[in-house]
Amino acid sequence: MKTVKPLRLCMAMLAGSAAMTVMATAATAEDLKIGAITSFSGSGQSLGPVYKTGWQLAVDAINANGGFAGRQGVLVTGDTASDPTHGVSELRRLIASEKIEAILGSIVSQEVIPMVPLATEANLVQISAAASTSLTPEYGPLHFSTSPTGLDQMKANVDFAVDKLGLTKLALISDNGGMSKAAVAEIEAYMTERGVAPVIVQEFAFKAEDMTPQLFSMRSAGADGVLIINSIGDDSRKFLENRLDIDWMVPVLGSMTMSNYAVGNALALGEEAFENVYSSQFVGMTYCPGDPLGESAFAKMREVARDQVPDLDRMGGAESLVSAYMMAELLAIGINGAGSTDGKAVAEWFQNAGELQTVAGPVEATEAKHFFPNESSVVVVTKPYEKREDGLSQRADCS
């Protein structure tokens, strides 16, 4: 298997200017217009500023290192308004009126799924953060995702709960988004395979105002631990807040959303809300004692973000930007690899490129699988809010 080395993004040069800020520029005729679409309003509006910042941070770095096949990338944003129908209309506008040549977004599966046929028809490569298993190469031949599937995110958690924590009565809770709902059946099947079929399965709506009914139900079912898979940091925070409210501090094993928003959620709730909380994370964002300090791609990206992004911790820390950063990073790798923005050419290049190095570690797409990460890309971390000096989280099992 061949390995494609990471695109060098001139991190040292960018990090050297603390005065530099992340900001978009107006497009010229020679620039590459990149559609950047997610929720900037509605129930998922907290996603918009985070993803726009991550996309722009990456595009600035890519532009400083030669751009997208020699062209400067310019983001053209679209607001889904947290509504799939509106999201489709916005993508139509970006394609027809803005003349975009590639697509970043959206973030949640229920918005991405109806967008994919539009991208395919327009021959535009689309890189999203959606994780619904319905996003197959057959359905979206030009669609790729930087998100592990829900099952790939949670396998490590199930194994850790059983093999390291000795838990036998696990509850499973998810949001009602497409990614999570599609994953629940697969996670249940894997739990059953491991001999720990869930004692109860619960669900909550995006931006839930109260999860205590679900928490009380899980406690009443005798759960000795909880697996939670969700898509937005607000829901992670509400879950932890309500868990603290009812003083039910059994082990919790969360999806990558729990990890990526842990810094901001710990600031809001206090570290005590994270007692007995573990969560999954990309291996490239983690360390074991003795690993070198500050040398990983993520650690270098974090230094740039700290210089350029005001209130980074309130946004969730550099880890909250990784999904967006990877999307733009992989778009540049694909366009530069194919030497073209042609969607079919970029997709074919991805499928045959082998392992690609990203800010979050190694990933790989194939003809049969357009989700870049897989289960080997993901590990469990302990105290996800607590970072080493270079921003990495400690792996829970460093044996």
C-alpha positions as CSV (number, residue, x, y, z in Angstrom):
1,M,0.0,0.0,0.0
2,K,1.4,3.3,-1.0
3,T,1.4,6.3,1.4
4,V,0.7,9.8,0.3
5,K,2.6,12.3,2.5
6,P,0.7,15.2,4.0
7,L,0.5,18.5,2.2
8,R,3.0,20.8,3.9
9,L,1.0,23.9,4.9
10,C,3.8,26.3,5.9
11,M,2.8,26.1,9.6
12,A,5.9,27.8,10.8
13,M,5.4,30.8,8.6
14,L,1.7,31.2,9.5
15,A,2.4,30.6,13.2
16,G,5.0,33.3,13.2
17,S,2.5,36.2,12.9
18,A,0.4,36.5,16.0
19,A,-1.3,39.5,14.4
20,M,-2.7,37.4,11.6
21,T,-6.4,36.7,11.8
22,V,-8.6,34.1,10.0
23,M,-10.6,36.0,7.4
24,A,-12.0,35.4,4.0
25,T,-11.1,37.3,0.9
26,A,-13.0,38.3,-2.2
27,A,-12.7,36.0,-5.1
28,T,-11.0,36.9,-8.4
29,A,-11.6,35.3,-11.8
30,E,-8.6,33.0,-11.3
31,D,-9.6,31.8,-7.8
32,L,-11.2,28.5,-6.9
33,K,-14.6,29.1,-5.4
34,I,-15.3,26.5,-2.7
35,G,-18.9,26.1,-1.4
36,A,-18.8,26.0,2.4
37,I,-22.2,25.0,3.6
38,T,-23.6,24.3,7.1
39,S,-26.0,25.7,9.7
40,F,-25.4,29.3,10.5
41,S,-29.0,29.7,11.9
42,G,-31.6,27.4,13.3
43,S,-31.2,24.7,15.9
44,G,-27.7,23.8,14.7
45,Q,-26.4,27.4,14.4
46,S,-23.5,26.7,16.8
47,L,-21.9,24.6,14.0
48,G,-21.5,27.5,11.6
49,P,-18.9,29.7,13.3
50,V,-16.8,26.6,14.3
51,Y,-16.7,25.1,10.8
52,K,-16.2,28.3,9.0
53,T,-13.2,29.1,11.2
54,G,-11.7,25.6,10.7
55,W,-12.2,25.8,6.9
56,Q,-10.7,29.3,6.6
57,L,-7.7,28.3,8.8
58,A,-6.9,25.4,6.5
59,V,-7.6,27.4,3.3
60,D,-5.3,30.2,4.4
61,A,-2.5,27.7,5.1
62,I,-3.1,25.9,1.8
63,N,-3.1,29.2,-0.2
64,A,0.2,30.1,1.5
65,N,1.7,26.9,0.2
66,G,0.7,27.0,-3.5
67,G,-3.1,26.6,-3.2
68,F,-5.3,24.2,-5.0
69,A,-3.5,23.0,-8.1
70,G,-1.9,26.5,-8.3
71,R,-5.1,28.4,-7.6
72,Q,-6.0,30.3,-4.5
73,G,-9.1,28.9,-2.7
74,V,-11.9,31.3,-1.6
75,L,-14.8,30.1,0.6
76,V,-18.3,31.0,-0.4
77,T,-20.6,30.2,2.5
78,G,-24.2,28.9,2.4
79,D,-26.6,28.6,5.4
80,T,-28.7,25.4,5.6
81,A,-30.7,27.1,8.4
82,S,-30.6,23.7,10.1
83,D,-33.2,22.5,7.5
84,P,-32.5,19.9,4.8
85,T,-34.9,21.5,2.3
86,H,-33.4,24.9,2.8
87,G,-29.9,23.4,2.6
88,V,-30.7,21.9,-0.9
89,S,-31.9,25.4,-2.0
90,E,-28.7,27.0,-0.7
91,L,-26.5,24.4,-2.5
92,R,-28.4,25.1,-5.8
93,R,-27.7,28.8,-5.3
94,L,-24.0,28.1,-4.7
95,I,-23.7,25.9,-7.8
96,A,-25.9,28.0,-10.2
97,S,-25.1,31.6,-9.0
98,E,-21.7,31.4,-7.3
99,K,-20.2,28.9,-9.7
100,I,-18.5,26.9,-7.0
101,E,-16.1,24.1,-8.1
102,A,-16.0,22.0,-5.0
103,I,-18.1,21.5,-1.8
104,L,-17.3,21.4,1.9
105,G,-20.2,20.4,4.0
106,S,-22.7,20.1,5.3
107,I,-22.1,18.6,8.8
108,V,-25.1,16.5,9.8
109,S,-26.3,13.6,7.7
110,Q,-29.9,14.7,7.3
111,E,-28.7,17.8,5.5
112,V,-26.0,16.1,3.5
113,I,-28.0,13.2,2.1
114,P,-30.4,15.3,-0.1
115,M,-27.4,17.5,-1.2
116,V,-25.4,14.6,-2.6
117,P,-27.4,14.1,-5.9
118,L,-27.0,17.8,-6.7
119,A,-23.2,17.5,-6.2
120,T,-23.1,14.4,-8.3
121,E,-25.1,16.0,-11.1
122,A,-22.8,19.0,-11.1
123,N,-19.7,16.8,-11.1
124,L,-18.4,18.5,-7.9
125,V,-16.4,16.6,-5.3
126,Q,-18.1,17.0,-1.9
127,I,-16.4,16.4,1.4
128,S,-18.7,16.4,4.4
129,A,-18.6,15.5,8.1
130,A,-21.7,13.3,7.8
131,A,-21.5,9.7,9.0
132,S,-24.8,8.1,7.9
133,T,-24.2,4.6,6.5
134,S,-26.6,5.4,3.7
135,L,-23.9,7.6,2.2
136,T,-22.4,4.8,0.1
137,P,-20.2,5.2,-3.0
138,E,-23.2,4.1,-5.1
139,Y,-25.4,6.8,-3.7
140,G,-22.7,9.5,-3.7
141,P,-19.8,8.6,-6.1
142,L,-18.3,12.1,-5.6
143,H,-19.0,12.3,-1.8
144,F,-16.4,11.6,0.9
145,S,-16.6,12.1,4.6
146,T,-14.0,13.0,7.3
147,S,-16.2,11.5,10.0
148,P,-15.9,7.9,11.1
149,T,-19.2,6.1,10.9
150,G,-21.1,5.9,14.1
151,L,-20.1,2.3,14.6
152,D,-16.4,3.0,13.9
153,Q,-16.6,5.8,16.5
154,M,-18.1,3.6,19.2
155,K,-16.4,0.3,18.7
156,A,-13.4,1.4,20.7
157,N,-15.7,2.6,23.5
158,V,-17.6,-0.7,23.7
159,D,-14.3,-2.6,23.8
160,F,-12.9,-0.3,26.5
161,A,-16.1,-0.5,28.6
162,V,-16.0,-4.3,28.5
163,D,-12.3,-5.2,28.5
164,K,-10.9,-2.4,30.7
165,L,-13.8,-1.1,32.8
166,G,-15.5,-4.5,33.3
167,L,-19.0,-3.0,32.6
168,T,-21.8,-5.5,31.8
169,K,-25.0,-3.4,31.8
170,L,-24.6,-0.6,29.3
171,A,-27.2,1.8,28.2
172,L,-27.1,3.4,24.7
173,I,-28.4,6.9,24.0
174,S,-28.3,9.0,20.8
175,D,-29.6,12.1,19.2
176,N,-32.3,11.8,16.5
177,G,-30.0,12.8,13.6
178,G,-29.4,10.7,10.6
179,M,-25.9,9.6,11.6
180,S,-26.8,8.6,15.1
181,K,-30.0,6.9,14.2
182,A,-28.4,4.9,11.4
183,A,-25.6,3.8,13.8
184,V,-27.7,2.7,16.7
185,A,-28.7,-0.7,15.1
186,E,-25.1,-1.4,14.2
187,I,-23.8,-0.4,17.6
188,E,-26.5,-2.6,19.3
189,A,-25.4,-5.5,17.1
190,Y,-21.7,-5.0,18.0
191,M,-22.6,-4.8,21.7
192,T,-24.6,-8.0,21.5
193,E,-21.6,-9.6,19.7
194,R,-19.4,-8.5,22.7
195,G,-22.0,-10.0,25.1
196,V,-23.3,-6.7,26.4
197,A,-26.6,-6.0,24.6
198,P,-27.9,-2.7,25.8
199,V,-30.2,-2.8,28.8
200,I,-32.0,0.2,27.4
201,V,-31.8,2.4,24.3
202,Q,-32.8,6.1,24.5
203,E,-33.0,9.0,22.1
204,F,-33.2,12.8,22.3
205,A,-33.8,15.7,19.9
206,F,-31.1,18.1,18.7
207,K,-30.6,21.0,21.2
208,A,-32.6,19.1,23.8
209,E,-33.5,21.4,26.7
210,D,-33.7,18.5,29.3
211,M,-32.4,15.0,29.2
212,T,-33.2,14.0,32.8
213,P,-36.1,11.8,31.7
214,Q,-33.8,9.7,29.6
215,L,-31.1,9.6,32.3
216,F,-33.7,8.5,35.0
217,S,-34.8,5.8,32.6
218,M,-31.3,4.5,32.1
219,R,-30.6,4.6,35.8
220,S,-33.9,2.7,36.5
221,A,-32.9,0.1,34.0
222,G,-29.8,-0.7,36.1
223,A,-27.2,0.6,33.7
224,D,-23.6,0.6,35.1
225,G,-22.4,2.7,32.2
226,V,-23.7,4.8,29.3
227,L,-22.7,5.0,25.6
228,I,-23.7,8.3,24.0
229,I,-23.4,9.1,20.3
230,N,-24.4,12.6,19.2
231,S,-23.5,15.3,16.7
232,I,-23.4,18.7,18.4
233,G,-21.5,20.0,21.4
234,D,-24.5,21.6,22.9
235,D,-26.1,18.2,23.4
236,S,-23.0,16.8,25.0
237,R,-23.0,19.7,27.5
238,K,-26.7,19.2,28.3
239,F,-26.2,15.5,28.9
240,L,-23.3,16.1,31.3
241,E,-25.2,18.9,33.0
242,N,-28.3,16.8,33.6
243,R,-26.1,13.8,34.7
244,L,-24.5,16.1,37.3
245,D,-27.9,17.4,38.3
246,I,-29.2,13.9,39.3
247,D,-25.8,12.8,40.7
248,W,-25.5,9.7,38.5
249,M,-21.8,9.5,37.9
250,V,-21.5,6.1,36.3
251,P,-18.9,5.8,33.5
252,V,-19.9,7.6,30.2
253,L,-18.2,6.7,26.9
254,G,-19.0,9.3,24.3
255,S,-18.5,9.7,20.5
256,M,-16.0,12.2,19.1
257,T,-18.4,15.0,19.7
258,M,-17.8,14.6,23.4
259,S,-14.0,14.9,22.8
260,N,-14.1,17.8,20.4
261,Y,-16.2,20.1,22.6
262,A,-14.8,19.0,26.0
263,V,-12.7,22.1,26.5
264,G,-15.5,24.5,26.1
265,N,-18.0,22.3,27.9
266,A,-15.7,21.9,30.9
267,L,-15.4,25.7,31.0
268,A,-19.1,26.0,31.1
269,L,-19.9,23.2,33.5
270,G,-16.7,22.6,35.6
271,E,-14.4,19.7,35.4
272,E,-16.6,17.7,37.9
273,A,-19.1,17.2,35.1
274,F,-16.5,15.0,33.4
275,E,-16.0,12.6,36.2
276,N,-15.8,9.0,34.8
277,V,-16.1,10.4,31.2
278,Y,-14.2,8.8,28.4
279,S,-14.6,9.5,24.7
280,S,-13.3,8.5,21.2
281,Q,-10.8,10.6,19.3
282,F,-8.6,10.4,16.2
283,V,-5.4,8.7,17.1
284,G,-3.3,11.6,15.6
285,M,-4.8,13.9,18.4
286,T,-3.7,11.6,21.2
287,Y,-0.5,10.6,23.1
288,C,0.8,8.1,25.5
289,P,3.4,9.1,28.2
290,G,6.9,9.3,26.5
291,D,5.6,10.4,23.1
292,P,7.4,13.5,21.8
293,L,5.9,16.9,22.6
294,G,4.7,19.3,19.9
295,E,5.7,17.3,16.9
296,S,2.4,16.0,15.6
297,A,0.5,17.7,12.7
298,F,-2.4,18.5,15.1
299,A,0.0,20.1,17.6
300,K,1.4,22.3,14.9
301,M,-2.1,23.3,13.7
302,R,-3.1,24.1,17.2
303,E,-0.3,26.6,17.5
304,V,-1.5,28.4,14.4
305,A,-5.1,28.4,15.7
306,R,-4.0,29.8,19.1
307,D,-2.3,32.7,17.3
308,Q,-5.1,33.4,14.8
309,V,-8.5,32.5,16.4
310,P,-9.8,34.7,19.2
311,D,-11.6,32.9,22.1
312,L,-10.4,29.5,20.8
313,D,-11.2,27.8,24.0
314,R,-14.7,29.1,24.0
315,M,-15.2,27.6,20.6
316,G,-14.2,24.2,22.0
317,G,-10.4,24.4,21.5
318,A,-8.4,23.5,18.5
319,E,-9.9,20.0,18.4
320,S,-13.3,21.5,17.6
321,L,-11.8,22.8,14.3
322,V,-10.2,19.5,13.2
323,S,-13.2,18.1,11.3
324,A,-13.5,21.3,9.3
325,Y,-9.7,21.6,8.8
326,M,-9.5,18.0,7.6
327,M,-12.2,18.6,5.0
328,A,-10.4,21.5,3.4
329,E,-7.0,19.7,3.8
330,L,-8.2,16.6,2.1
331,L,-9.9,18.7,-0.7
332,A,-6.5,20.3,-1.4
333,I,-4.7,16.9,-1.3
334,G,-7.3,15.5,-3.8
335,I,-7.3,18.4,-6.2
336,N,-3.5,18.6,-6.1
337,G,-3.2,14.8,-6.5
338,A,-5.6,14.7,-9.5
339,G,-4.3,18.0,-10.9
340,S,-7.9,19.0,-11.5
341,T,-11.1,20.1,-9.8
342,D,-13.1,17.7,-12.0
343,G,-15.2,15.8,-9.5
344,K,-14.8,12.4,-11.1
345,A,-11.1,12.8,-11.5
346,V,-10.7,13.8,-7.8
347,A,-12.9,10.9,-6.6
348,E,-10.9,8.4,-8.7
349,W,-7.6,9.7,-7.3
350,F,-8.9,9.4,-3.7
351,Q,-9.9,5.8,-4.3
352,N,-6.5,4.8,-5.5
353,A,-4.2,7.1,-3.5
354,G,-3.7,4.8,-0.5
355,E,-3.1,6.2,3.0
356,L,-3.3,9.9,3.3
357,Q,-1.7,11.8,6.2
358,T,-3.9,14.5,7.8
359,V,-3.9,16.7,10.8
360,A,-5.8,14.0,12.7
361,G,-3.6,11.1,11.6
362,P,-3.7,8.6,8.7
363,V,-6.9,8.0,6.7
364,E,-7.8,6.2,3.5
365,A,-10.7,6.0,1.1
366,T,-11.4,3.1,-1.3
367,E,-13.7,2.3,-4.1
368,A,-15.9,0.5,-1.6
369,K,-15.7,3.0,1.2
370,H,-15.8,6.8,1.0
371,F,-15.5,7.4,4.8
372,F,-11.8,8.4,5.2
373,P,-11.4,7.2,8.8
374,N,-12.0,3.7,9.9
375,E,-12.0,1.9,13.3
376,S,-8.2,1.9,13.5
377,S,-8.2,5.7,13.2
378,V,-10.0,6.0,16.5
379,V,-9.0,5.4,20.1
380,V,-10.5,6.1,23.6
381,V,-9.2,9.1,25.6
382,T,-9.5,9.8,29.3
383,K,-10.4,13.2,30.7
384,P,-11.1,14.6,27.2
385,Y,-11.1,18.2,28.6
386,E,-7.5,17.8,29.9
387,K,-4.8,18.5,27.3
388,R,-1.1,18.1,27.3
389,E,1.0,21.2,26.7
390,D,0.7,20.6,22.9
391,G,-3.0,20.1,23.0
392,L,-3.1,16.3,22.7
393,S,-5.3,14.1,24.8
394,Q,-4.0,11.0,26.7
395,R,-5.2,7.7,25.4
396,A,-7.0,5.7,28.0
397,D,-5.2,2.5,27.2
398,C,-1.5,3.0,26.7
399,S,-0.4,-0.5,27.5
